[in-house]
Amino acid sequence: MTLGKRELRQAVAAFTASAGKAQTFYCIAPSPIGELLLFGDGVALQGLYMESHEVWPQKQPDWVWNEAPFKTAIVQLLEYFERRRTHFDLPLAPRGTAFQQRVWAALLEIPAGVTISYGELATRLGDPKASRAVGLANGRNPISIIVPCHRVIGANGNLTGYGGGLDRKEWLLRHEGALLL
């Protein structure tokens, strides 16, 4: 499940408006799966989207290009793509509801090379019947790769929706060794 472009623009606009006087910085970093858009407040990463992502946010007029706040994130992403890193150590500040925050925190507990179903994730959160709500929250994860929503798959083992596209989800899971070549 992903937001439509219109919904994302509204969410990003609301995010920007709610930030008050806080500055939003952004940059675009290359990767083996296409360009990555990173944005945040200069302290914490608030968004990471893939090129041609279904919900690629539109740059807002008050966003400022600055790679410096993302230096550590870019280095860690490079290490990840070079298979020298399986876990990220970055300050994150995704914006979402309390439930979405719980789901995203649970995603961080799924190790590289492991996949789980939406139902299993719901069970880990204490509500086995909440797999649909978990799927919706997973689909609204604003920090792809680092908050590993790609590690959640269908109950039957099939790859299911991914904002960056199923081809990228498959690539990431193969890269991590969760799918056989």
C-alpha positions in Angstrom: 0.0 0.0 0.0 1.4 3.4 -0.9 0.2 7.0 -1.0 -0.7 8.5 -4.3 1.3 11.4 -5.6 -1.4 13.9 -4.6 -1.6 12.5 -1.1 2.2 12.5 -0.8 2.4 16.2 -1.9 -0.3 17.0 0.7 1.6 15.1 3.4 4.9 16.7 2.5 3.3 20.1 2.5 1.7 19.4 5.8 5.1 18.2 7.1 6.8 21.4 5.9 4.1 23.6 7.3 4.2 21.8 10.7 7.9 22.2 10.9 7.5 25.9 11.6 10.8 27.7 11.2 12.8 24.4 11.1 14.8 24.2 7.9 14.4 21.2 5.7 17.6 20.1 3.9 17.8 17.6 1.0 20.2 16.0 -1.4 20.2 13.3 -4.0 22.6 10.4 -3.7 23.5 7.8 -6.4 22.9 4.1 -5.7 22.9 0.8 -7.6 19.1 1.0 -7.6 18.8 4.5 -8.8 19.0 8.0 -7.2 18.0 8.3 -3.6 16.3 11.5 -2.3 17.3 12.2 1.3 15.7 14.9 3.4 15.7 16.0 7.0 16.1 18.8 9.5 19.9 18.8 9.6 20.0 16.6 12.7 17.9 13.6 11.8 16.9 11.8 8.5 13.2 12.3 7.9 12.8 10.8 4.4 14.6 8.5 2.0 12.9 7.8 -1.3 14.1 6.0 -4.4 14.1 7.4 -7.9 10.8 6.7 -9.7 9.3 5.8 -6.3 5.6 5.7 -6.4 5.5 8.5 -3.8 8.7 10.5 -4.7 8.1 13.8 -2.8 8.2 17.0 -4.7 10.9 19.4 -3.5 9.2 22.2 -1.6 10.2 25.9 -2.2 11.7 26.3 1.2 13.9 23.1 1.0 17.6 23.8 0.8 20.1 21.7 -1.1 22.8 20.6 1.4 24.7 17.3 1.3 26.6 18.0 4.6 23.8 16.8 7.0 23.6 13.5 5.1 27.3 12.7 4.9 27.0 9.9 7.4 23.8 8.5 5.9 25.4 8.5 2.4 28.5 6.7 3.7 26.4 4.1 5.5 24.3 3.5 2.4 27.4 3.1 0.3 28.7 0.5 2.9 25.3 -1.2 2.7 25.4 -1.4 -1.1 29.0 -2.7 -0.9 27.9 -5.4 1.6 30.0 -4.0 4.4 27.0 -3.0 6.5 23.8 -4.7 7.5 22.5 -2.3 10.1 22.3 1.5 10.1 23.3 3.8 13.0 21.7 7.1 12.2 19.4 9.6 13.9 15.9 9.1 12.4 12.8 11.2 12.7 10.1 9.8 10.5 6.7 11.6 10.8 3.7 9.5 11.4 1.0 8.4 13.8 1.8 6.7 17.0 0.8 3.3 15.4 3.0 4.0 12.3 5.9 4.8 14.6 5.4 1.5 16.4 5.4 -0.4 13.1 8.5 1.5 11.8 10.3 0.8 15.1 9.4 -2.9 14.7 10.8 -2.9 11.1 14.2 -1.8 12.5 14.2 -5.1 14.5 14.1 -7.3 11.4 17.7 -8.3 10.6 19.2 -8.2 7.1 18.7 -11.4 5.2 15.4 -12.2 7.0 11.8 -11.7 5.8 8.6 -11.8 7.8 4.9 -11.5 6.9 2.6 -8.7 7.7 0.8 -11.0 10.0 3.9 -11.9 11.8 4.8 -8.2 12.2 1.3 -7.6 13.6 1.8 -10.4 16.1 5.1 -9.0 17.2 3.2 -5.7 17.8 0.7 -7.6 20.0 -2.3 -7.6 17.6 -2.3 -10.6 15.3 -5.5 -9.3 13.6 -3.9 -6.0 12.6 -2.0 -7.2 9.5 -3.9 -4.8 7.2 -3.2 -1.8 9.4 0.5 -3.0 9.6 0.6 -3.2 5.8 -0.8 0.3 5.5 1.8 1.7 8.0 4.5 -0.3 6.3 3.5 1.3 2.9 3.8 4.8 4.4 7.3 4.3 5.7 9.2 7.5 4.7 12.7 6.1 5.2 13.2 3.3 2.7 16.1 0.9 3.0 17.2 2.2 6.4 13.8 1.4 7.9 13.6 -1.9 6.1 10.0 -2.2 5.0 11.2 -4.3 2.0 11.8 -7.2 4.5 8.0 -7.6 4.9 6.4 -10.0 2.4 3.1 -11.7 1.9 2.0 -14.6 4.1 2.4 -17.0 1.2 6.0 -15.9 0.7 5.3 -13.7 -2.3 6.7 -10.3 -2.7 4.0 -7.7 -2.2 3.7 -4.0 -2.8 6.7 -1.8 -2.5 6.7 2.0 -3.2 10.1 1.6 -4.9 8.7 -1.1 -7.1 8.8 -4.9 -6.8 11.9 -5.1 -8.9 13.8 -3.0 -6.3 12.3 -5.0 -3.4 13.5 -8.1 -5.0 17.0 -6.5 -5.6 17.3 -5.5 -2.0 16.2 -8.9 -0.7 18.7 -10.7 -3.0 21.4 -8.2 -2.0 20.8 -9.1 1.6 20.7 -12.8 0.9 17.0 -13.2 1.8 16.2 -14.5 -1.7 18.3 -17.1 -3.5 19.9 -16.0 -6.8 
